[in-house]
Amino acid sequence: MSDCTLDRITLGMVSLAANIAANHPKKGLCQLERLRGYGVSEEQIAQVVDIARHLRNEAGEMLDQEFEAASVPTQAPVSLNLISPEGAACCCSPTAKGNACC
């Protein structure tokens, strides 16, 4: 294995998260079973699922807001203010369970 190859657990977690975030029809169920077979804890799997769902839902909300703003010409453009409480710009908000997604 080369130095830049992901280990099977990391690869499985990335794949699971991507399947969930992308709303893939297979839902990441294969990766879920593999991760369990590798001995990954349910808590770690739950964290990956929580973050992936949050990103999927956040993306959907942003798309909906853009569509709503574009479909009502008299409405002012929607501004998505992604600023943390400390005032620093951030790329995402934490999940409802408090997991950081970036």
C-alpha positions in Angstrom: 0.0 0.0 0.0 1.4 3.4 -0.9 1.6 6.3 1.5 -1.2 8.2 -0.2 -3.7 5.3 -0.1 -6.6 5.6 2.4 -6.9 2.7 4.9 -10.1 0.7 4.5 -11.9 2.2 7.5 -11.3 5.8 6.3 -12.3 4.9 2.8 -15.5 3.2 4.1 -16.4 6.3 6.2 -15.7 8.7 3.3 -17.8 6.5 1.0 -20.7 6.2 3.6 -20.7 10.0 4.1 -20.6 10.7 0.3 -23.5 8.3 -0.3 -25.7 9.9 2.3 -24.8 13.5 1.4 -25.4 12.8 -2.3 -28.8 11.0 -1.6 -27.4 8.0 -3.5 -30.1 5.3 -4.1 -27.9 2.6 -2.4 -27.8 4.8 0.8 -24.4 3.6 1.8 -25.7 0.4 3.3 -22.8 -1.6 1.9 -20.3 0.7 3.6 -22.3 0.6 6.8 -22.0 -3.2 7.0 -18.4 -3.1 6.0 -17.6 -0.6 8.8 -19.4 -2.7 11.3 -17.4 -5.7 10.1 -14.2 -3.8 10.6 -15.1 -3.1 14.2 -15.9 0.6 13.8 -17.9 1.7 16.8 -21.6 2.7 16.4 -20.7 6.1 17.9 -18.2 6.8 15.1 -20.6 5.6 12.5 -23.4 7.8 14.0 -21.1 10.8 13.9 -20.3 10.3 10.2 -24.0 9.8 9.4 -25.0 12.9 11.4 -22.5 15.1 9.5 -23.4 13.7 6.1 -27.1 14.2 6.7 -26.4 17.8 8.0 -24.4 18.6 4.8 -27.1 17.1 2.6 -29.9 19.0 4.4 -27.9 22.3 4.4 -27.2 22.0 0.7 -30.9 21.4 0.0 -31.9 24.4 2.1 -29.5 26.6 0.3 -30.8 25.4 -3.1 -34.4 26.0 -2.0 -33.5 29.5 -0.8 -31.8 30.3 -4.1 -34.8 29.0 -6.0 -37.3 31.0 -3.9 -35.2 34.2 -4.4 -35.1 33.6 -8.1 -38.8 32.7 -8.5 -40.0 35.9 -6.8 -38.6 38.9 -8.7 -39.7 41.5 -6.2 -38.0 39.8 -3.3 -34.5 40.9 -2.3 -31.8 38.3 -2.9 -31.2 35.9 -0.1 -28.0 36.4 1.7 -26.6 33.4 3.4 -24.6 34.7 6.3 -22.2 31.9 7.3 -20.4 33.8 10.1 -19.5 32.2 13.3 -20.5 33.8 16.6 -16.9 34.9 17.1 -17.2 36.9 13.8 -14.8 34.7 11.7 -16.0 33.4 8.4 -16.7 29.6 8.3 -17.6 27.1 5.7 -20.5 25.4 7.6 -22.5 25.3 10.7 -22.3 22.4 13.3 -24.9 19.7 13.1 -27.9 19.7 15.4 -26.0 17.2 17.6 -23.0 19.6 17.8 -20.7 17.7 15.4 -18.4 20.0 13.4 -18.6 19.3 9.7 -15.5 21.2 8.7 
